[in-house]
Every structure is written in C-alpha cells, then in structure tokens.
Amino acid sequence: MNVLDDIRGKNLIGDRVRQARCKTKPKITQMELLARLAVRGIELEKTTISKIESKTRSVTDIELVAIADSLNVSILWLLGME
C-alpha cells in the first residue's frame, strides 16, 4: 500500500504511535511517552499524544525522531513504510 493512500488527518503516524505504545509489555502510557520525550528535550502538553494518535495534531520532524527513539521503533515504521 502506498503511504499516501491513507492520508486522513494532520499526520501519518498517529495509528502507529498508539500501536507501538500498546504492543510493549507493559504498555507505555501516554504520560510515560510524554516523560520519555521530555528527557529528549521535547516538552509537550498532556493532551498532545492523544491528539497525535487521533491525527488532529501535526508532528514536526524533530518530534518524529524523538517519538521513534522513545518507542524504540524506526521512523520508517512510524510512517508506515516498513
């Protein structure tokens, strides 16, 4: 499937962020992801992860790199290209 076939919303990674958070044992909460991002210098509001996952908020390239690192997944995977 072409990544561009599934553009709905303001980002491509929302579904994959939720999937990556929930596939770990134990699951990574949205608050824990926020804390992991803060350690990497990305300070976000409490509601931001929910907005990213629901594709109602855009993601910067710097945030993309930090999210991938925080979830221990590749950027390409987050973008649906792996």
C-alpha positions in Angstrom: 0.0 0.0 0.0 1.2 3.5 -0.8 1.6 5.6 2.3 -0.2 8.5 0.6 -3.3 6.3 0.0 -4.1 6.6 3.7 -3.8 10.3 4.4 -6.6 11.3 6.7 -5.9 13.9 9.3 -2.8 16.0 10.1 -0.2 13.3 10.4 0.8 9.8 9.1 2.0 8.4 12.4 -1.0 8.5 14.8 -2.1 4.9 14.4 1.5 3.6 14.6 2.3 5.6 17.8 -0.7 4.0 19.5 0.2 0.6 18.2 3.8 0.9 19.4 2.8 2.1 22.8 0.3 -0.7 23.2 2.4 -3.6 21.9 5.1 -3.3 24.7 4.8 -5.3 27.9 3.8 -3.4 30.0 2.1 -0.9 27.8 3.6 2.6 27.6 1.0 5.1 28.8 0.6 8.4 27.1 2.0 10.1 30.2 5.1 7.8 30.1 5.6 8.7 26.5 5.5 12.4 27.4 8.1 11.8 30.1 10.3 9.9 27.6 10.0 12.8 25.1 10.8 15.3 27.9 14.1 13.5 28.6 14.9 14.0 24.9 14.1 17.7 25.1 10.6 17.6 23.6 8.2 19.3 26.0 4.5 18.6 25.1 1.2 19.3 26.7 -0.7 16.4 28.4 -3.2 16.1 25.6 -0.7 16.2 22.8 -0.1 12.4 22.5 -3.9 11.8 22.3 -4.1 14.5 19.5 -1.2 12.9 17.6 -2.8 9.5 17.9 -6.2 10.8 16.7 -4.4 12.6 13.8 -5.7 16.0 14.9 -2.2 17.5 15.5 0.7 17.7 13.1 4.1 16.4 14.1 7.4 18.1 13.4 10.4 16.3 12.1 12.2 16.8 15.4 9.2 15.3 17.3 9.1 12.4 14.8 12.7 11.5 15.6 12.1 11.7 19.3 8.9 9.7 19.2 10.6 6.9 17.2 13.5 6.9 19.7 11.2 6.9 22.7 9.2 4.0 21.4 12.2 2.1 20.1 10.9 1.9 16.5 12.2 3.3 13.3 11.0 6.5 11.7 10.1 4.5 8.5 7.9 2.1 10.6 6.1 5.1 12.2 5.5 6.4 8.7 4.0 3.1 7.6 6.9 2.4 5.2 8.1 -0.8 6.9 
